[in-house]
Amino acid sequence: MATDNESKVLGVVVFARHGDRQGFYQDPDTYTASSTVITPLGEQQEYQLGSLLRSVYFNASAPTYIQGIANETSLFQPTQVIVRADAGDEGGVIYDSAIALVQGLWPVTPKASTQLANGTTVTSPLGGYQYVPIESVEPNEDVSLEGFTSCNTFNDHTEAFYNSSAFQEKAKEVSQFLTDLKPYMDGRPVTLENMWNIFDYMNVQSIHNATFADSLPDTYLAQARDLANWHEYNVFSDDSITGIGNIAFRTMLPSVITAIQRISNSSDTLKLHYSAIAYKPFLSLFNMTGVVADGALPPSIVNYAAAVVLEVRQSASSPEPVLRFNFKNGTDDASFRTYSMSFAGWDGSADTDVPISTFINAFQPAAVNTTLDWCHVCGQTQARGCAALLGAASSSVQATTHHDRISPVGAGFLGAGLTVAVFGAAFAVLLFLGYLTFGKGKRTSSRAKNDHLELHSSNNSVAKEAA
């Protein structure tokens, strides 16, 4: 890995989980989620993450400063930034988290002002609030940030995991612990299949309910989290990089790869691409990039306001930009740490900085590029616009391959018409060249007797020897 002084940051691709929120429920079979709301604690977590990113990447004197980006003394520049937020999972929590994070990245400033013709200076509301556009990614219109819901083949993958011998053995192993949890679950189903909801309830209550936190035995929350980690990583991962278990990040890949390519292009203005997401794509990302392979980063659910930053760097010793994987697990980590990636074509043992061509060549085949591709991959024929897309694709194929049959009578008229047209054209040409005459006039051709006369059709060139 090149040191910070040996390579320069050209730009970053950021993935950040939402902040603390109130409780919610998601179906353990389909992962369809109920709505909930962000808390002031969650807003502060995201704001602090944004402030940290600002100090790391916008400080012109820092070794990790993004080359060419508007620094911390400048106003937000919209041509340099793309912000996208999942607007489906957990209601508005993820979108609201993105708002809080960008407030930390681009805080209020008196520079957000204008001078009127009469000399009056007007500053933006709240002391100079900077308005950062955020794309609200609606799942029914765009599958990129939430490719796992309504995905039939992913549901089959989850069901197969629940029916596996490993799952059955784990259920027997923890049966007593689950029984012991029942008095604390307020009537919720206490099964291994429902482990995410069990842990989430315990976690939310432990943060916001003092009575619950005081009554829960010391080790129970940690035990529940370990089981939830095991459960969720097995659901949102796969043995193959193109496996359906990785669908949560596979649908994100097109925008990620495009961002990397744009940042690497010196003539492009993009410097920062940020996606606000749930915890699920992180698990698929960890699995696909192999950052959990050596045990340095555990295969677990990331904390609130956790973030991955893919730094696009230019080394002085190589003409090709490289990619560096940095991760901060919410408030558990004070700063970002670098982790080695390991995937087909890259074992990560020699260097943590991966040439971008190596990364793209490995990951591009796994990308789900369009909603229509997602419909095919997920075996979905109705939801999320698949009915219309598949219908349109089918009609397009039929239009290019279908030919109406002609009746025998119609064929006879068509043949006769073509015959008349061909002989008429030939007759006109012969007349023009002087081989046929009317009346007493006579024209001769300057061609030799054995020259060829070519009659061109739309399909072939027909050669006919002149008489």
C-alpha positions as CSV (number, residue, x, y, z in Angstrom):
1,M,0.0,0.0,0.0
2,A,1.3,3.4,-0.9
3,T,1.5,5.9,1.9
4,D,-0.7,8.9,2.0
5,N,2.3,11.0,0.9
6,E,3.0,8.6,-2.1
7,S,-0.6,8.7,-3.5
8,K,-3.3,11.3,-3.8
9,V,-7.0,10.9,-3.2
10,L,-8.9,11.7,-6.5
11,G,-12.3,11.1,-4.9
12,V,-14.4,8.8,-2.7
13,V,-17.4,6.5,-2.9
14,V,-19.1,6.4,0.4
15,F,-21.7,4.0,1.9
16,A,-23.2,4.9,5.2
17,R,-25.8,3.2,7.4
18,H,-28.6,5.3,8.9
19,G,-28.4,6.5,12.5
20,D,-30.3,5.4,15.6
21,R,-34.0,5.0,15.2
22,Q,-37.1,3.7,16.9
23,G,-38.1,0.0,16.7
24,F,-39.5,-1.6,13.6
25,Y,-40.3,-5.0,12.3
26,Q,-39.2,-6.8,9.1
27,D,-40.6,-10.1,7.8
28,P,-37.9,-12.8,8.4
29,D,-38.9,-14.5,5.1
30,T,-39.2,-11.6,2.7
31,Y,-37.4,-8.7,4.6
32,T,-40.3,-6.4,3.9
33,A,-40.0,-3.7,6.6
34,S,-42.3,-1.5,8.5
35,S,-41.8,2.2,8.8
36,T,-40.1,3.9,11.7
37,V,-38.5,7.2,12.5
38,I,-35.0,8.5,13.2
39,T,-34.2,9.8,16.7
40,P,-32.2,12.9,17.7
41,L,-29.4,10.5,18.7
42,G,-29.4,9.1,15.2
43,E,-29.3,12.6,13.7
44,Q,-26.3,13.4,15.8
45,Q,-24.5,10.2,14.8
46,E,-24.9,11.0,11.2
47,Y,-24.0,14.7,11.6
48,Q,-20.8,13.6,13.5
49,L,-20.0,11.1,10.7
50,G,-20.4,13.9,8.1
51,S,-18.1,16.2,10.2
52,L,-15.5,13.5,10.3
53,L,-15.6,12.9,6.6
54,R,-15.3,16.7,6.1
55,S,-12.1,16.9,8.3
56,V,-10.6,13.9,6.5
57,Y,-11.4,14.7,2.9
58,F,-12.1,18.5,2.7
59,N,-9.1,19.8,4.7
60,A,-6.7,21.1,2.1
61,S,-3.7,20.5,4.4
62,A,-4.6,16.9,5.2
63,P,-2.8,14.1,3.3
64,T,-6.2,12.6,2.5
65,Y,-7.6,15.8,0.9
66,I,-9.6,15.1,-2.2
67,Q,-7.7,16.8,-5.1
68,G,-9.7,19.6,-6.6
69,I,-12.8,19.4,-4.4
70,A,-14.2,22.6,-2.9
71,N,-12.4,22.6,0.5
72,E,-13.9,23.3,3.9
73,T,-13.6,27.1,3.4
74,S,-15.7,26.9,0.2
75,L,-19.4,26.5,-0.5
76,F,-20.9,23.2,-1.7
77,Q,-20.4,22.6,-5.4
78,P,-23.2,20.4,-6.8
79,T,-21.2,19.3,-9.9
80,Q,-18.7,17.5,-7.6
81,V,-21.2,15.5,-5.6
82,I,-23.9,12.8,-5.9
83,V,-26.0,11.9,-2.9
84,R,-28.5,9.0,-3.1
85,A,-30.7,7.7,-0.2
86,D,-32.9,4.5,0.0
87,A,-36.4,5.8,0.5
88,G,-38.0,2.4,1.1
89,D,-36.4,0.3,3.9
90,E,-37.4,1.7,7.4
91,G,-39.5,4.5,6.0
92,G,-37.8,7.9,6.0
93,V,-35.0,7.0,8.4
94,I,-32.4,6.5,5.8
95,Y,-33.3,9.7,3.9
96,D,-33.3,11.7,7.1
97,S,-29.9,10.2,8.0
98,A,-28.5,11.5,4.7
99,I,-29.8,15.0,5.4
100,A,-28.0,15.0,8.8
101,L,-24.8,13.6,7.3
102,V,-24.6,16.2,4.6
103,Q,-25.2,18.9,7.2
104,G,-21.9,17.7,8.8
105,L,-20.2,17.7,5.4
106,W,-21.4,21.1,4.4
107,P,-22.4,23.0,7.6
108,V,-24.0,26.4,7.8
109,T,-21.8,29.3,6.7
110,P,-22.3,33.0,6.3
111,K,-20.8,32.6,2.9
112,A,-24.2,31.2,1.8
113,S,-25.4,34.7,1.1
114,T,-26.1,37.2,-1.6
115,Q,-25.9,40.9,-2.0
116,L,-28.9,42.7,-3.5
117,A,-28.9,45.7,-5.8
118,N,-29.7,48.0,-2.9
119,G,-26.6,46.8,-1.0
120,T,-28.5,44.5,1.4
121,T,-26.8,41.2,2.2
122,V,-29.2,38.2,2.7
123,T,-28.0,35.0,4.2
124,S,-29.6,31.6,3.8
125,P,-31.9,30.4,6.6
126,L,-30.5,28.9,9.8
127,G,-27.4,31.1,9.6
128,G,-26.3,30.0,6.2
129,Y,-27.8,26.5,5.6
130,Q,-26.3,24.8,2.5
131,Y,-28.9,23.0,0.5
132,V,-27.5,19.7,-0.8
133,P,-29.6,17.8,-3.4
134,I,-30.4,14.2,-2.3
135,E,-31.9,11.7,-4.7
136,S,-34.7,9.8,-3.0
137,V,-34.4,6.3,-4.5
138,E,-37.9,4.9,-4.5
139,P,-37.8,1.0,-4.5
140,N,-40.8,0.7,-6.8
141,E,-39.0,2.9,-9.4
142,D,-35.4,2.0,-8.8
143,V,-34.1,-1.3,-7.4
144,S,-30.5,-0.2,-7.0
145,L,-30.4,0.4,-3.2
146,E,-33.0,-2.2,-2.2
147,G,-32.6,-5.2,-4.6
148,F,-33.5,-7.8,-2.0
149,T,-37.2,-7.0,-1.4
150,S,-39.8,-8.6,-3.7
151,C,-37.0,-10.8,-5.1
152,N,-38.4,-14.3,-5.4
153,T,-35.1,-16.1,-5.9
154,F,-33.7,-14.3,-2.8
155,N,-36.7,-15.5,-0.8
156,D,-35.9,-19.0,-2.0
157,H,-32.3,-18.5,-0.9
158,T,-33.5,-17.4,2.6
159,E,-35.9,-20.4,2.9
160,A,-33.1,-22.8,1.8
161,F,-31.0,-21.4,4.6
162,Y,-33.7,-21.9,7.2
163,N,-34.1,-25.5,6.0
164,S,-30.4,-26.3,6.0
165,S,-28.8,-28.7,8.4
166,A,-26.5,-25.9,9.7
167,F,-29.6,-23.8,10.7
168,Q,-31.3,-26.7,12.3
169,E,-28.2,-27.6,14.3
170,K,-27.8,-23.9,15.4
171,A,-31.5,-23.8,16.5
172,K,-31.0,-26.8,18.7
173,E,-27.8,-25.3,20.1
174,V,-29.4,-22.1,21.2
175,S,-32.9,-23.4,22.1
176,Q,-32.4,-22.9,25.8
177,F,-31.1,-19.3,25.4
178,L,-34.2,-18.5,23.2
179,T,-36.4,-19.9,25.9
180,D,-34.7,-17.8,28.5
181,L,-35.4,-14.7,26.3
182,K,-39.1,-15.0,26.2
183,P,-40.0,-13.1,29.4
184,Y,-38.2,-10.0,27.9
185,M,-39.7,-10.1,24.4
186,D,-43.2,-8.7,25.2
187,G,-45.0,-11.5,23.4
188,R,-42.8,-11.5,20.2
189,P,-42.0,-14.9,18.5
190,V,-38.7,-16.1,19.9
191,T,-37.3,-18.3,17.2
192,L,-34.0,-18.4,15.3
193,E,-35.8,-17.5,12.1
194,N,-36.9,-14.3,13.8
195,M,-33.5,-13.5,15.3
196,W,-33.1,-10.1,13.6
197,N,-36.3,-8.8,15.1
198,I,-35.4,-10.2,18.5
199,F,-32.0,-8.5,18.6
200,D,-33.4,-5.2,17.1
201,Y,-36.1,-5.1,19.8
202,M,-33.5,-5.7,22.6
203,N,-31.1,-3.2,21.1
204,V,-33.6,-0.4,20.7
205,Q,-35.0,-1.0,24.2
206,S,-31.5,-1.1,25.7
207,I,-30.8,2.3,24.3
208,H,-34.2,4.0,25.0
209,N,-35.9,2.1,27.8
210,A,-34.1,2.3,31.2
211,T,-36.4,-0.2,32.8
212,F,-35.7,-2.8,30.1
213,A,-31.9,-2.1,30.2
214,D,-31.7,-2.5,33.9
215,S,-33.7,-5.8,33.9
216,L,-31.9,-7.5,31.0
217,P,-29.2,-9.9,32.2
218,D,-25.7,-8.6,31.3
219,T,-24.8,-11.1,28.5
220,Y,-28.2,-11.4,26.8
221,L,-27.8,-8.5,24.4
222,A,-24.3,-9.6,23.2
223,Q,-25.6,-13.2,22.8
224,A,-28.6,-12.0,20.8
225,R,-26.3,-9.9,18.6
226,D,-24.0,-12.8,17.9
227,L,-26.9,-14.9,16.7
228,A,-28.3,-12.0,14.6
229,N,-24.9,-11.5,13.0
230,W,-24.7,-15.2,12.1
231,H,-28.3,-15.2,10.8
232,E,-28.0,-12.0,8.7
233,Y,-24.6,-12.7,7.2
234,N,-25.8,-16.1,6.0
235,V,-28.9,-14.6,4.5
236,F,-27.1,-11.7,2.8
237,S,-24.0,-13.5,1.4
238,D,-23.3,-16.3,-1.0
239,D,-20.5,-18.7,-2.0
240,S,-20.4,-17.1,-5.5
241,I,-19.9,-13.4,-6.2
242,T,-22.8,-13.7,-8.6
243,G,-25.0,-15.6,-6.2
244,I,-28.5,-14.3,-5.2
245,G,-27.4,-14.0,-1.6
246,N,-25.3,-11.0,-2.7
247,I,-28.2,-9.2,-4.4
248,A,-28.3,-6.3,-1.9
249,F,-24.9,-5.1,-3.2
250,R,-25.1,-6.5,-6.8
251,T,-27.8,-4.0,-7.6
252,M,-25.6,-1.2,-6.3
253,L,-22.7,-2.2,-8.4
254,P,-23.6,-0.2,-11.6
255,S,-23.7,3.1,-9.8
256,V,-20.6,2.2,-7.8
257,I,-18.5,1.2,-10.8
258,T,-19.7,4.3,-12.8
259,A,-18.7,6.5,-9.9
260,I,-15.2,5.0,-9.7
261,Q,-14.8,5.4,-13.5
262,R,-16.0,9.0,-13.3
263,I,-13.7,9.9,-10.4
264,S,-10.8,8.3,-12.2
265,N,-11.5,10.5,-15.3
266,S,-9.5,13.7,-14.9
267,S,-11.9,15.6,-17.2
268,D,-14.9,14.6,-15.0
269,T,-16.0,16.9,-12.1
270,L,-17.3,14.1,-9.8
271,K,-15.4,13.9,-6.5
272,L,-17.8,12.3,-4.0
273,H,-20.5,9.7,-4.4
274,Y,-22.5,8.9,-1.3
275,S,-25.2,6.2,-0.9
276,A,-27.3,6.2,2.3
277,I,-28.4,2.6,2.9
278,A,-29.5,0.0,5.4
279,Y,-27.2,-2.6,7.0
280,K,-28.0,-5.4,4.4
281,P,-25.8,-4.2,1.5
282,F,-22.8,-4.0,3.8
283,L,-23.0,-7.7,4.5
284,S,-23.0,-8.5,0.8
285,L,-20.2,-6.0,0.2
286,F,-18.1,-7.6,2.9
287,N,-18.7,-11.0,1.4
288,M,-18.0,-10.0,-2.2
289,T,-14.9,-8.0,-1.4
290,G,-13.5,-10.6,0.9
291,V,-12.6,-8.1,3.6
292,V,-13.9,-10.6,6.2
293,A,-11.7,-13.4,4.9
294,D,-8.7,-12.9,7.2
295,G,-10.9,-12.3,10.3
296,A,-9.7,-8.7,10.7
297,L,-13.2,-7.5,10.0
298,P,-15.9,-9.8,11.5
299,P,-18.9,-10.8,9.3
300,S,-21.5,-8.9,11.3
301,I,-24.2,-6.3,11.2
302,V,-22.7,-2.9,11.1
303,N,-23.6,-0.3,13.8
304,Y,-25.7,2.8,13.3
305,A,-23.8,5.4,11.2
306,A,-21.2,2.9,10.1
307,A,-19.5,3.8,6.8
308,V,-17.3,2.3,4.1
309,V,-15.2,4.7,2.0
310,L,-13.7,3.4,-1.2
311,E,-10.9,5.9,-1.9
312,V,-9.9,6.3,-5.5
313,R,-6.2,7.1,-5.4
314,Q,-3.5,8.0,-7.9
315,S,-0.1,6.7,-7.0
316,A,3.1,8.4,-8.2
317,S,4.5,5.0,-9.1
318,S,1.6,3.8,-11.3
319,P,-0.3,5.4,-14.1
320,E,-3.5,3.5,-13.2
321,P,-5.6,4.7,-10.2
322,V,-6.2,2.3,-7.3
323,L,-9.0,1.6,-4.9
324,R,-8.6,1.5,-1.1
325,F,-11.2,0.0,1.3
326,N,-11.7,2.0,4.5
327,F,-14.3,1.2,7.2
328,K,-15.6,2.8,10.4
329,N,-18.1,0.9,12.5
330,G,-20.2,3.7,13.9
331,T,-19.2,5.1,17.3
332,D,-17.2,1.9,18.1
333,D,-14.4,3.3,16.0
334,A,-12.9,6.8,16.4
335,S,-11.5,6.8,12.9
336,F,-11.5,4.8,9.6
337,R,-9.4,1.7,9.3
338,T,-8.0,0.2,6.0
339,Y,-8.8,-3.4,5.2
340,S,-7.4,-5.7,2.5
341,M,-9.8,-7.0,-0.2
342,S,-9.6,-10.5,-1.5
343,F,-11.5,-11.7,-4.5
344,A,-11.0,-13.6,-7.8
345,G,-8.0,-12.1,-9.4
346,W,-6.8,-10.4,-6.2
347,D,-5.7,-12.1,-3.0
348,G,-4.9,-8.9,-1.0
349,S,-1.7,-10.3,0.5
350,A,0.7,-8.0,-1.4
351,D,-1.2,-4.7,-1.3
352,T,-4.4,-3.2,0.1
353,D,-4.6,-0.8,-2.9
354,V,-6.4,-2.6,-5.8
355,P,-6.0,-1.3,-9.4
356,I,-9.4,-0.1,-10.5
357,S,-9.3,-2.3,-13.7
358,T,-8.8,-5.4,-11.5
359,F,-11.7,-4.4,-9.3
360,I,-14.1,-3.6,-12.2
361,N,-13.2,-6.7,-14.1
362,A,-14.0,-8.9,-11.1
363,F,-17.2,-7.1,-10.1
364,Q,-18.8,-6.0,-13.3
365,P,-20.1,-9.6,-14.2
366,A,-22.0,-9.6,-10.9
367,A,-23.7,-6.3,-11.5
368,V,-27.5,-6.2,-12.0
369,N,-27.6,-3.3,-14.5
370,T,-31.3,-2.6,-15.1
371,T,-34.6,-3.2,-13.5
372,L,-35.4,-5.6,-16.3
373,D,-32.2,-7.6,-15.5
374,W,-33.4,-7.6,-11.8
375,C,-36.8,-9.0,-12.9
376,H,-35.0,-11.9,-14.6
377,V,-32.5,-12.5,-11.8
378,C,-35.2,-12.4,-9.1
379,G,-37.8,-14.4,-11.1
380,Q,-40.2,-11.5,-10.6
381,T,-43.0,-11.1,-13.2
382,Q,-45.3,-8.5,-11.5
383,A,-43.9,-6.3,-8.8
384,R,-41.7,-3.2,-9.2
385,G,-42.6,-2.6,-12.8
386,C,-41.7,-6.1,-14.0
387,A,-45.0,-6.8,-15.6
388,A,-44.7,-3.8,-17.9
389,L,-41.0,-4.3,-18.6
390,L,-41.3,-8.0,-19.4
391,G,-44.3,-7.3,-21.6
392,A,-42.5,-4.6,-23.5
393,A,-39.4,-6.8,-23.9
394,S,-41.6,-9.7,-25.2
395,S,-43.4,-7.4,-27.6
396,S,-40.1,-6.1,-28.9
397,V,-38.8,-9.6,-29.6
398,Q,-42.1,-10.6,-31.3
399,A,-42.0,-7.5,-33.5
400,T,-38.5,-8.4,-34.8
401,T,-39.2,-12.0,-35.4
402,H,-43.0,-12.2,-36.4
403,H,-44.1,-12.1,-40.0
404,D,-47.8,-12.3,-41.1
405,R,-48.6,-15.3,-43.3
406,I,-49.9,-14.4,-46.8
407,S,-52.9,-16.3,-48.1
408,P,-52.5,-18.3,-51.4
409,V,-54.7,-15.8,-53.2
410,G,-52.7,-12.9,-51.8
411,A,-49.5,-14.7,-52.8
412,G,-50.8,-15.0,-56.4
413,F,-51.5,-11.3,-56.7
414,L,-48.2,-10.4,-55.1
415,G,-46.3,-12.7,-57.5
416,A,-48.2,-11.4,-60.5
417,G,-47.5,-7.8,-59.5
418,L,-43.8,-8.5,-59.0
419,T,-43.6,-10.2,-62.4
420,V,-45.2,-7.2,-64.1
421,A,-42.9,-4.8,-62.3
422,V,-39.8,-6.7,-63.1
423,F,-40.6,-7.1,-66.8
424,G,-41.7,-3.5,-67.0
425,A,-38.4,-2.3,-65.6
426,A,-36.4,-4.5,-67.9
427,F,-38.5,-3.4,-70.9
428,A,-37.8,0.3,-70.0
429,V,-34.1,-0.3,-69.7
430,L,-33.9,-2.2,-73.0
431,L,-35.9,0.6,-74.7
432,F,-33.6,3.2,-73.3
433,L,-30.5,1.4,-74.4
434,G,-31.8,1.0,-77.9
435,Y,-32.4,-2.7,-78.0
436,L,-36.1,-2.1,-78.5
437,T,-37.6,0.7,-80.7
438,F,-41.0,2.0,-81.6
439,G,-41.8,3.4,-85.1
440,K,-38.9,4.0,-87.5
441,G,-36.3,5.4,-85.1
442,K,-33.4,3.2,-84.1
443,R,-30.7,3.6,-81.4
444,T,-27.6,1.5,-81.1
445,S,-25.5,0.8,-78.1
446,S,-21.8,1.6,-77.9
447,R,-21.4,-1.7,-75.8
448,A,-19.8,-4.7,-77.4
449,K,-22.2,-7.6,-78.2
450,N,-21.1,-9.8,-75.3
451,D,-21.3,-7.1,-72.6
452,H,-23.5,-7.8,-69.5
453,L,-26.5,-5.8,-68.5
454,E,-27.0,-5.8,-64.6
455,L,-30.4,-5.4,-63.2
456,H,-30.1,-4.5,-59.4
457,S,-32.7,-5.5,-56.9
458,S,-32.8,-4.8,-53.2
459,N,-31.5,-8.3,-52.4
460,N,-29.2,-9.3,-55.2
461,S,-27.4,-8.2,-58.3
462,V,-28.8,-10.1,-61.3
463,A,-26.5,-10.3,-64.4
464,K,-28.1,-11.0,-67.7
465,E,-26.2,-11.4,-71.0
466,A,-27.2,-8.9,-73.6
467,A,-28.5,-10.3,-76.8
